[in-house]
Amino acid sequence: MSWEVVIGLEIHAQLATRSKLFSGAAVTFGAIPNTHATLVDLGMPGALPVLNESALKMAVQFGVAIDAEIKQHSVFTRKNYFYPDLPKGYQTSQMDEPIVGQGYVDIQLDHSRCKRIGVTRAHLEEDAGKSLHENFTGMTGIDLNRSSTPLLEIVSEPDMRSAAEAVAYMRKIHSIVTTLGICDGNMAEGSMRCDANVSIRPVGAVKLGTRTELKNINSFRFVERAIMLEAERQINLLEAGGVVVQETRLYDSEHNTTRSMRSKEEANDYRYFPCPDLLPVHIDDDYIANIRAQLPELPDQRCQRFIDVYGLSEYDASVLSANRSMADYFEVVQRCCNDPKASANWIMGELTKYLNEHHIDIADAPISAPQLGQLLKRIADNTIHGNAAKILFEALWHSDDDVDKIIVNKGLKQLSDVGAIETMVDEVISTHVDQVQQYILAPAPRRDRMLGFFVGRVMQASKGAANPSQVNKLLLQKLNRLN
């Protein structure tokens, strides 16, 4: 039987506020445990929450960015459950009346196909604390620094049909929230993580299968792996005559497996009810209009501008605009060298290769955008050629020296003196008589390949400094005269 996988994601984006959602405690990653927890975060009697207006504004920004319905009336509710890192015994969230209603994002599937993914809702909620198991033999430590950290939970429709689509959707959400500046997107620190709801059904079926929920996945790679594993598990289970049980599962990245965490009934009874300590939120048209007017250029808009203004291909533009830091870097480079295509090629090629090898984000790249732009200018004005440019790039990666200074110190300046190059060409031809004779007797199609031998010898003689185009031109002229 042919199967279809159905996927929906619940993405939790930690909002980039300075203080928590309902208290004045600082939001700081890596602080000493329990040093950023107020009486409100601890759930002490009489300690009343106060809504952080910055978090509300960020939620509306996101809603406007995905063309969603913004609810002018929203309500906070208490989601009641007991867990050691939840001292209040409930999580303040939004249930029936969230701040952001239905919207959508468009994802790029390949160089030509796009797909629209529906967003069901996005609501504000506070994060729970954190249970610590390491360094506590036989016990569990509780760190409440994260308690009441503001989250925006973004819930998609079950519109994705492969792990690759799910990753593309998550990358698009990451691109939007980082471009807006409402989330730093640091998945390693838990600033953005997701739960994946996965089910399968026979191809052509309308009814959804029984779903399982994969909890707290914190990288694009792990999202893809976890979904693929879970889909395969469900298919194998059904084809063996078993049934899929609705449950919550955890993905173990170290062993690349999923395991059951807890069973899940059709509807958990969290006993939601409106929070008696928080008033309903009312926002007006002017509030939404002001936020709309202040939105930065969004990834799709920037992508289209890169195509229209710089003449980039749709693929290059989509890659460069997907990451705000990369898009900013590209624009600085191209302003320096006035060559958008060369800028795109070097950023997506050599620079990205180095960033990946050293596990560095482009925002922390050792080579600044003006430096790379200067390097490309030196290629364009024939100061250096391609091989020397790569040597220069390597040197820039490991030093703060000026581009022109490195060119001089490493002797990378291209030799363009026609007389000097001609002397070396003549010497190579005179010392390789057999190869010259083979070239003369060879049919035209083979000569192009054989020419590389002579070019290599001239470049070797010039220690890589000779202008390759001049070398090729002079060799062709002289060898063809001997024919």
N, C-alpha and C positions, 0 to 999 in steps of 0.2 A: 504494500500500500504506500502511496505517496503522501507525505505529511507536510503540513504548513505550520511554521512556528509563529506564534503571536506574542508580541512583546510590548509592554508598557513600562515606562521608567518614572520613578519618583526621585527627583533630584533635590538634595538639600544643599542650598548655597548659604554659607555663613556671610551675613551682611557686614560690610566694612565700616561699621560704626565704631566710635571710640569707647562707648559705654554699652552696657547690656540692654536687653529689650525692655526690662521692667525695673532696673536698678541703676544706680550711678557707678557701679563697679567697672573697672577698666577691662576691656577685652584684650588680653595679651597672651600670645601662644608661648608656652614653655616656662611660665612663671612657677615659682615655688608653690607646691600644692596648697590650696585653701588660703592663699594670700589675696585673692580677688573674689571674695564672696561676702556679700552683705547680709544683713538680717532678712531682707526680702528673698535673696537667693537660698537662704537656709530654711525658709518657710516658718520663721518665728511668728508666734501669735501677735497680731496687731501691726505687723509690718506690711504696709500697703504698696502694691506695685503702681508705677507710673509709666505710661507708654512712651517709648523713645520715638519722638517725631521724625528723626532722621531715618529710622528703620521703615516707618510708614512711607516716607517720601521715596525711599529706594524701591519698595514694593511697587509703588505706582509707576516709577520709572520703567521697571521691567515690564509691567503690564502694557504701558503705552508702546514700548519697543516691539512687542510681539502682536500689536494691534488687537489687544484683548479688551474685553468689557471691564471697565473699572467700576467697582461697586461703590456707590456714594454712601451706602450704609453697610457697615460690616460690624461683626460682633465677635468678641473673644469668648472662648469656651474652655471649660476644664475637662481634660481627658484624664480620667481617673485610673491609675494602676499603681501597684506597689513594686518598688525596686530599690535596692540599697543606695543607688546614686540619685534618687529622686526623693529628697527628704520631705517635700510637701505632700507627697502621695498623689500628686496630679501634675500634669503638664499643661501649661496655658497655651492654647492653640486656637484655630478657627475651624469650625465644622461646616455648618449649613450656610453661613454668610461670610465667605472669604473676601479679602480685599480685591483680588484679581479673578475675573471669570474666564470664559472661554476665549482662547486666542490660537495662534499657530506659529510655527517656524518652518522654513523651507530648507531642506538639506540637499547637498550635492552628492549624488550616488556615484557618478563617474564624470568623465569629461563633458557629457552632454545631457545626462538625465538628472532631473530634480524631483523631489517628492515632498509633499506638504504633510507635516505631522501636527496633529491637533494637540493643543494644550488645554486640558480640562479646567484647571484652576491653578492658582498660586496663592498660598496663604502664609501668613506670619505665624511663627511659633517659637517658643523658647527651647533651647537645647537642654538636655539633662546633664548631670555631672558625669564623671568617668570612674569606672571601677579599675583599680590597679592590682594586678596579680603577681607581677614580678617583685622580688625582694620582700615578699610577705608570705613566708612559709606557713601553710595551713590557714592563712587569713586572706582577706581582701582589703586593700586600702581604698579609700574614697576621696577623690579630688573634686571639689565643687567649684573650681575656677571656671569651668565651662558652663556651669548651671546658669540659665537665663541668657546665654549668648543668643543673639537674634539670628534666626534662620528664616529663609524663604523656601518653602517646600513647593516645588514645581512638578505638577502631576500631568503626565501626558495621557493622551488617548492610546488605546492598544493598537496603534497604527503601524508599528514596525514589524517587519517580516524576516529579519535576519540579524545576527549579531553585528554585522557591518553597518546596517542601518541604525542600530541602537548607538553604536559608537559615533557615527556621523551626527546623530541628533544630540548626543551629550557634548560633543565638541562644539556644536553650534550654540548650545546654551552657554557653554563655557566662554565662547567668544563674545556673546552678547553681554553677559554679566561683567566680564573683565573690561570690555569696551565702555560700558556704562560707568565702571569704577565702583560698582556696588558690592563686588566680591573680588578678592585677590586671586581666586581660582587655584590656590595652592592645595592640590589634592593630597600631597604627602603629609601636610599638616592637618588634613581633615576639613579644610575650608570648603571643599565641594566633594560630595560623595553621593552615592545613589543606591536605591533599592530597585531591583529588576523583577518585574512580574512576568513570568514565562509560562506559556501553555502551548500545546500542540493540538492540531485537529486535522482530519483528512482534507486533502486539497479539494476545494470546491464547497466544503461544509460552511454553513452560516453560524451555527451554534459554537460558542467558544468552549474550549476544553477546560478541565480543572487546572487552575494555576497554582504555581508555587512562587514564593517570594524569596529572592536572594538579597540578603541584607548587607548594608554598609560596605559597598565596593568603592575603592578609592583610587582607581586609575583606569584610563581608557583601555589599556591592555587587559586588565583583570575583568573589566566589564565584558569584553569580547569573549575571553576564555570561559568565564562563568556561564554565560548564556549558552555558548556552544555545548558545554558539558551538560548543562541541565536539559537542553533540548534533546541531546543524544540519550540521556538517562530516561527521559519520559518516553521516547520512541521505543527504546529497547524494552521498557517495562510493559507498554501496551502490546507490542508485537509478541511478547512472551505470555500474553493472556492476563496480565496484571492490571491494576487500576492506579491512576495517579491520585495521591492524597493531597488535599490542600494543606500546605504547611509552610513554615518559614525555614529556610536553609541558609547555611553560611558557606562562603567560598573560602577554601584554604589555598592561598596562593603558593605556599611553600611546596605543597604536594599536588597542586592543581586538581583538587577534588572539591565536591560539595558534600555537606553532611547536614542531616536534619537537626534543627535547633529546637523547634516546638511545633506541635500540630496546631492547626488554625481552623476554627469553626467557620461557617459561612459568614458570620458577622460577630466580631468580638464585641462584648458588652463593656465598653469603656465608660458607660454612664455619663455621656457628655451632658453638660448643662451650662448655660451662660455664666460667665465668671461674675460673681456679685461684686468684686472689687474693681472692675474696670467698666467704664461707661461705653456704650456703643460709639463707634467712630463714624462721624459724618464729615464728608468732604464735598466741596461744591465744584461747579464747572470751572471757575477761575483757577482753583488749585490745580486741577488736572491740566488746564490749558497752559499754565505757567511752566509746569514740568515738561509738557510736550515741547514748548518753545525752547527749552534749555537742553534738550537731548543732544548728545554729540553725534557725529556721523556714525551710523551703525555699520556693521560688517558688510551687509548686502549693498548698501549705498556706496561704501568705500570700494568694494569690488567693482561695481559698475563704473565708478570714476576712474579707477586704474585702467579699465578697458578703454573708456572714452578718451581720457586725457593722455595716457601714456602709451596707448596702443598695445597693451599686453594681451596675451591670449586669455580666454576665460579661465583656463586651468591655472595659469600663473597668478592671475589676479585673485582667484579664490583662495589659493594657498597663502599668498602674502597678506590678504586682508583678514584672514581667519584669526590671526593673533595680533592684538593691538600693538604690542611691542615690536613685532616683526614689521607690521605696516608702517609704524613710525620710523623704524630703522631704514626701511626701503626708501621712504620719501626723502630722508636726509642724504642717503647715498646718491640717489639720482639727482638731487639738487646740486651736489658737489661735482658730479661727472657729466651730467646732462645726457645720460645714456640709460633709459629705463630698462631695456632688454638686458644689457650687460649687468646692471645692478641686480635685476631679478635672478639671472643665471648664477651669479656669484653668491648671493644670499641663499638661494635654494640649493646650491651645489656645495661649493667649498666650505662656506661658513656653516651651513647646517650639518655637514659631515663632521666638522671639528666640534660643534656644540654637542652633537650626539655622542661622539667618542669621549668627551670629557664631562658629560652629564651636566651641562650648563645651559641655563635659559638665555635667550638672546638679550634679555635686559641686562644680563651680567657678562656679556661677551667681552673678552679682553681687547678685541679690536673694535674701536668706536666706529660709528657710521661715517664721520668725516674722514677717518683714516682709510676705510675701504673705498670711499669715494675718490680720495687722492690716488690710491693705488690704480683704480680704473682710469683715472685721467692720464697716468703715466703709461698705461697700455695704449690708450687712444693717441697720445702724441708721440708714440714710438720710442719713448725713453727706455721702456723694457718690453720684452715679448712674453709670450704665455708661460714658458718654463720658468723664466726669471720671476714672473709674477707670483707663481706658487712658492718659490723660495722666499720672496718678500713677504707673502702672507704668513708663512711659518714663522719668520723672524718677528713680524708684528704681533703674532699671538703670544710670543714669549718676552716681549719688551715694550717699553713705552716710547721708544725712539721715533723720531720723525721719519716719514716715508722716504723723503729725499736723502736724508742722512744715511739710512740703511742701504739705499741704492748705491751710494758712493762707497760706504765702508765695505760692502760685500762685492763690489765690482760688478753690479748687475746691469749697469747702463748698456743699452743696446748699441752695437757697432753698426753705424749706418754709412760709414765712409766707403763710397763705391770703389775707390782705388784700392783700399786695404782689403776689402772683401774679394775683389777681382784677383789680387795677388794670391790669396789663399785658394780660390777656385782653380787658378792655373796650376798651382802646386799639386792639388789633389788630382787633377786630370793627368798631369805628367807622371805622377808616381803610381797610378793605377791603370796601366796600359791595357792589361787583360780585361778588366771590367769595362773600360771604355770601348774595346773592340766588341765585347758581348752586347753592350748597349746599342752600338751602331747596327749590328746584325739582327737585333731583336725586332719583332713586329711591334707596331705602335702601342697596342694595349699593354704589352709587358714593360714598355719603357717607363711608364708612370711609376710602376712598382720599383724598377731598378734605379730610378732617379733618387729614391730615398737613401740608397747607399752613399751616393756622392754628397747629398745634403748632410747626412750624418757625419761624414769625414770633415766637411768644412766647419760644421758647428763644433766639432771636437777640436779642430785647429784653433778656432776662435774662443775656446773655452766657454761656449754657449752664448757669446755676446753678439754674434753676427745677426743682422736683421734677416729672419728666415725668408721673407718675401723677396728680398734682394738676392739672397743666395740662390733661391729657386730660379729667379729670372735669369741671372748670369749663367748658371749651369745649363739651362735649356738653350740659351743663345750659343754658348760655346760648344756644347755637345752636338747640337744639330748642324753646326757648321762643319763638323768633322764627318758628317754622314756622306 
